[in-house]
Amino acid sequence: MRGPADGPVPGRAHANHIEAVFITSGEGEIEDLATGEVHQLKPGTLYLLNDHDKHQVRPKTEIKCVCVFNPPVTGREVHDENGAYPLAAGSGWHDAAARQPVDRGL
């Protein structure tokens, strides 16, 4: 992740992925840009972005973390103009409620 000298991470929402983040070192905060809620980040914090939440991370120190995406990312993704990663071909995105594949038209 970034450090304070880098400034805040631009606001983004992962429209095609669920993201779980575990903070291993460093401190900062994450803001839910829809509600204005701010949550502190420190070692041991785990947060989940499961509703495609538009968010912004603001590091106070250098933050190191472990991130897990579902569907998995390859590491070659680039955020699009909406701050989202595109789905990889054949990723099999599923609607968690129905457990059925959902055609997102991508």
N, C-alpha and C positions, 0 to 999 in steps of 0.2 A: 504494500500500500504506500501511500505518500506520506511525507512528513510535513510539518507546519510551514516550512519555507516554500513548499509547492502550492500552498493555498488549498481551498476546499476542492473536493472532487466535484466536477460538474454534476448537476442534478440529472438523474437517470432513472429509468424504470425498465425492468427486464420483462418485456411483454411476452416473451416466449419461454422463459425459464423461471424456476423457483430457485432462490439462492439462500444458502445457509452460510453464515460467517461466524467463526470462532476466533476471538482476539487472543493471541498468544503473548504479545508484548506491546507496550505503548498505550497512549490515551488519546481520546478525542470524543466526538459526539456524532450522532446520526440524527438527521431531522426528517420526519415524515412531511414532505412538502404539501401534501393534501390537507393535513390537520394542523401543522405547525408544531406537533409534539417533538420534543428533543429528548434523546436518550443518551446517557453517558456510555462511552466505550472504554474498557480497561481489561487487563488480562483476566481471562475466565468468562468474559461476556460472550454469549451466543445470541445472535439475532437471525431471524428468518424473514425473508421477503417473499411471501407466498401469494399475495394478491396483486402482484405487479406494481407494488408501491413505488411511487415516484419519491426518491430520497436523495439526500446529500450527506456525504461524510465530510466532517471537518476535523482533521487531525490536530492535536495539541502537541504531540511528540510523534516521532516516527512510529507507525503502527505496522506490526506484522500479524498476519492472520492466515487462517486456513479457510478457503472458500470451496463450497460444493454446489454445483449446479445440476439441476434435473430439468430436462434432459442434459446429459453431460456436454461440456464444451471441450473443444480440441486444443485450445490455447492459441489458435490462429484467428479467432473471431475479432472483428472490429466493430465498435459501437456504430449503429446507424444514426441517422439524423434525429431520431427520437431517444437515443441513449440505450437502445436495446441491441442484443446480439441476435442475428438471424438464426433460424433453425438450420442445423446441418441436414443435408439430404438423408432421408431414412431414419431420422431421429425418433420417430414414433411418439410424438407428444400425445399424451393421454389426458382426457378430462378426468380428474381425480374422483369427482362425484359419480360419474357414470361408468368409469373404467372402460371407456370406449375411445378409440382414436377420434380426434377432432380435426377436421379439415380447416386449417387456418388460412388457406389460400396462398401459401408461401411457396 
